[in-house]
Amino acid sequence: MNCVAYYYAWPCCRFFVVSRKNRKKAMTIYEHLCAAGGTKTLIDLVESAGLESPFSLDVMKKIAYQVCDYLDL
């Protein structure tokens, strides 16, 4: 169950990172995710939106550093 919850939370974290750099791109990704929602598996949906795999250690490090920067940690 934890793995499933983690995978659902990941696009939100990635979306946060993109939105800090480029709001227009973030909205495009969001609109794509909303339009395609329910038509694909979560893995296929994330890939079709151009988001990186959450199972890559490098991706999680990038997200963690950017969230820490945002929180001034």
C-alpha positions in Angstrom: 0.0 0.0 0.0 2.8 2.5 0.8 4.3 2.0 -2.6 1.0 2.9 -4.2 0.5 6.0 -2.1 4.1 7.1 -2.9 3.5 6.7 -6.6 0.3 8.7 -6.5 2.1 11.5 -4.5 5.1 11.7 -6.8 3.4 13.5 -9.8 2.4 16.2 -7.3 6.0 16.7 -6.1 7.2 16.7 -9.7 4.5 19.2 -10.7 5.6 21.4 -7.8 9.2 21.5 -9.0 8.1 22.3 -12.6 5.7 25.0 -11.5 8.5 26.8 -9.6 10.5 27.1 -12.8 7.9 27.4 -15.6 4.3 28.0 -14.7 3.1 27.7 -18.3 4.8 24.3 -18.7 3.3 23.2 -15.4 -0.2 24.2 -16.6 0.3 22.3 -19.8 1.3 19.2 -17.9 -1.6 19.6 -15.5 -4.1 20.0 -18.4 -2.7 16.9 -20.0 -3.0 14.9 -16.8 -6.6 16.0 -16.3 -7.6 15.3 -19.9 -5.9 11.8 -20.1 -6.9 10.8 -16.5 -8.9 7.6 -16.4 -7.8 6.5 -19.9 -4.4 5.1 -18.9 -2.6 3.4 -16.1 -0.9 5.8 -13.7 2.5 4.8 -15.0 1.5 5.4 -18.6 -0.2 8.7 -17.7 2.9 10.0 -16.0 5.1 9.0 -18.9 2.7 10.5 -21.4 2.9 13.8 -19.6 6.7 13.8 -20.0 7.4 13.3 -16.3 10.4 11.3 -15.1 10.1 8.0 -13.3 9.7 8.4 -9.6 11.7 5.2 -9.1 15.0 6.9 -10.2 17.1 7.9 -7.2 18.4 11.0 -9.1 14.8 12.2 -9.6 14.0 11.9 -5.9 17.2 13.7 -5.0 16.4 16.6 -7.3 12.9 16.9 -5.9 14.1 16.7 -2.3 16.7 19.4 -2.8 14.3 21.8 -4.5 11.7 21.3 -1.7 14.3 21.9 0.9 15.3 25.1 -0.9 11.7 26.2 -1.1 11.3 25.6 2.7 14.7 27.3 3.5 16.1 24.1 5.1 
